């Protein structure tokens, strides 16, 4: 099992490192082009990618820290670092979204400013960004689901949101380009003035980006804090454990006090079972070892604790609370 866990952690670290590299390149790319053509939407996307970069760095740190074995100070392991990283990422996204909305609203209230120059350059940047983030997020989703890593899945949602917002910004810039093309065809004076009137499309696109970011931040907050508060495992997983115990009748007369929680990708399960009063210590130990092994194999990685109680006539098979 240790060898398998080592392989899992290696895969997780590689996926997180790829995300860090790709986000670093996209931040620089978007920021340079956004400043050059004067697009607040692209600059906002650069900020979004910067948050993605921070998230990727945090995810990389989290998967490395969660791989540390249990020690004297952390006897349950370090897996909750992944959940904590998700909560931090969500907070950073909220801050970034607020800044984007503020800057976009200021641009809308300043109609005398110059419009976006070279919108087709912005379209190209957003297209490249969407393609890169789609590929990287698909890899993060695949690895995150395979290894049940909340840190990698959070990073994947960051990038997948960036894909849709990039497409939105790309659409806004395309509208600016088409609007300018139509203006050039019209027999009107001061065409540059009318092109500048299209300025509102860019900040509106930025606000749409921010709304998507806020939604992603909220979803991430809920998902990451759920396990920090030791919420039970999903109902279908608890039902699987109950069914397993029922299948072990008549050795298991009944069960109760099932408690479950999760930290990172590791699940923790403990419960009480009723057995025959005359069952030997060796037999009860063998039964507990068998039950724990089945659960740990199904939910690997998983820690299971089984408490044995003698049945004195009030613990019919299947009785539980």
N, C-alpha and C positions, 0 to 999 in steps of 0.2 A: 504493500500500500504506500510505503514511503517513496518508492521509486515512481509510482504513478502520480503522487502528489507533486513530486519534484518536476516531472514532465509538465503537469498542469501549470505550475507556477512559471515555468520557463516559457510556455506558450503565451501566458497572460502578459509577462514582461515584454515579450517581443511585439505583441499587438499594441501595447501602450506606448512603446518606444516609436513605432511607426507613426502613431497618432501625433506624438510630439514633433517629429520631423516635418510631417506634412503641414501641420498647423503653423509652424514657424515660417515656412515658405509662403503660405497663403497670407499671413498677417503682413509681411513685408510687401508682397505683390499688390495686395488690395490698397494698402496705405499709400504707396507710391503713386499708383494710378489714380486713386481717389483725390489726392491733393493736386495732382497734375491737371485733371479735368474739372475740378471743383464740384465733385459729387458728394453731398452729405450722406446719401444712401450707401455709397461704396465705402466711405470712411466709417459709417456705422457698421457696415459688414466687417470692416477691418477690426473694429472694436469687438464685434461679436466673435470673430476668429481669435482675437487676443484672449477673450474669455474661454474660448475652446482650448487655446494653448495652455492657459493656466489649469483648466480642467484636466487636460491630458497629462500635464506634469504631476498634478495631484493624484490622478489615477495611477500613474507610473509609481509614485511614491507609495500609494496605498497597496498595490499588489505586491510590492517588494516587502513592505512592513508586515502585511498579513501572512506572508510566507514564513515568517519567523516562528519557530516552534514555541510551545508553551514554556514559560520559565517560572522562577520563584515568585515574581511579581505579577505575572499574567498566567495563572494556572489554567485558564480556559482558552488560552491562545490569544492571537492578535487580530483575528478576522474582522472585528468591529471597526478597525481602521478604515475598511472599505466603505462602511455605512457612514462614518464620520466624514470621509472625503466627499461623498455625495451631497451631504448637507452643506458643506463649505462651498462646493461648486454651485449649488442652487442659490446661495446668498450672493455670490459674485455675479451670477446672471441677473438677479433682481437689480443690482446696482448698475450694471451695464445698460439694461433696458431703460432705466430711469434717465440715465445720461443721454441716451439716444433720443428719447421722446423730448427732452428739454431742448436739445440742439435742433431737432427737426421743427419744433414749434417756433423756435426763434427764427429759423430760416423762412418759415411760412409768413411770419410777421414782418419780414424784410423783403417785400416784393421789388424793391429797387436794385437788389443785388443782381449780379450777373448770373445768367443761366449756366447750365452744364455745357462745357465744350467737349467735343469729340465723344459723344455718347456711345458710338459704336465700339470705342476702346473699352468703355465700361461694360458693354454687353459681352465682349470677349472675355474680360476678366471674370465676370460672374459665371459665364458658361464653364470656363476652366475650373473655377472654384467648386461649382456644383458637381462636376464630374469627379474631381479628386475626392471631395468629401463623401460622395456616394460610395466610391470604392472603399475608402478607409472605414466608413461607418458600417458598411456591410461586413467587413472583416471583424470589426469590433463586436458587432451583434453576434456573429457566428461564434467567436471565441467566448464572448461574455455569457451566452446562453449555454454553450457546451460546458464551461467551467463554473456556471452559476455565479459570476462575478458582478456584483452591483456596481463596482467602480467602472468596469469596462462598459457595462450596459449604459451607465450614466453618460460616459464619454461618447458612446455611440449615438445616444439621443441628442447630445449637443451637436454633433456633426450632421445628423439627419435633419435636424431643424435648420441648420445652416444651409443645407441643400435647397429646401423649399423657400427660405428667405432670399437666397441668392437668385433663384429663379424669379421671385417677385421683383427684386431690384432690377434684374435683367429685363423684365417686361416693362417696368417703368422707364428705363433708359431707352428701350426700343420705341416706346410711345413718344418720347422726346425727339428722337431721331425722325420718326415718321411725321410728327407735327412740324418739325423744321422743314422737312421735304415738301410738305403741302404748302407751307407758307412761301417757300421759294417759287412755287408754281402760281401763286396768287398775284394779281396785278395791284399790289399795295406798296405804299412807301414805308420807309424805316422798318425793313423786315427784321433787323436785329432786335428792335424793340419788341416785336411780337414773338420772336423766338424766346426772349427773356421771360415772357409771360407764362411760358411753360414751366417755369422754375418750380411751381408748387407740386408737380408730379414727383420730383425727386424726394423732397421731405415727406410727402405722403407715403411713398414707398418705404422710407426709413421708419415711419411710425408703424406701418404694417409689420415690418421686421421686428420691431420692439414688442408688439403684441404677441407674435409667435414666440419670442424669447421668454416673455412673462409666463405664457402657458407652459412652456417646457420647464421653466424654473419651478412652477407650482407642482407639476407632476413629479419632478425629481425630488422635491422636498418631501412630498407624501411618501414616496417609495423608499427614500433613504432613512427617514426618521421612523418608519414603521418597525424596522428591526432594532433600532436603537432603544425603543420603548419595550422590547421583549414581547412583541405581539405574537400570538399563536401562529403556528404554521398554517398554510391554507387548508380549508376544510377537506379538500380531496386528499391531501397528504395525511391528515389526521385520520380520515376514514380508512385509508390504506392500512395504517397501523392497527386500528380496531379490527379490521377484517383479518389481519395476520394473527392477532391474539385469539380471535374466535376459532380460527382454523386449527389451533393447537389444543382444542378440547380432546379428550377429557383431562389431559395433564394440567391445563389451565382451566380452573373452575369459573373464574371471573376476573375482572380487572377494574380498576378505578384510579382516580387521581392522575390521569394522563396530563402531563405538562410538556409543552413544546415551545421552542423559540429558535431564533436564527441569528447568526453573527457572520456577516459576509456570506460566503458560500457554505459555511458549516452549520448543520442543524444540531440541536440538542434536544433529546427526548428522555423523559423519565416517567415511570408509571409503577403502580403496585399490581401484583397478581395474587390470586388466591389459589392455593394448592392443597393437596391432601395433608393433614396434620402429621401423618406418619412418614412423609417423604423425607428421605435422608438429605443431609447437607450436600453430599456429592451429587445426588439426583437433581436437587433444586438448582445447584450451581450449573450443572450441565444444561438444564432447561433455560436458565437465564442467559447463558452463553450462546445458546442456539438462537433465542429470540433476538438478542442484541446483534448477533452476526447477520441475521436476515435483514434487520432494519438498517444496519450500517452499510451493508452491501447495496441496498436499494437507494439509500440517500447519501452515498459517499460524497464528501466527507461528513461523518455524523458521529456524535457521542451519545451513547445510550446507557442509562442507569435503570436497573430493574430491582424493585423491592419485593421480597417474598413475604406473604402472610399466610398463616394456616387457616384453612376453612373449617368452621365449626357449625355447619348446617345453615348458615345464613348467607351463603355466597353461591347461589345457583349459577350454572354456566350462563355466561353472557351478561350477568348482572354488572352494571358499571354506573358511574355517576360522572 
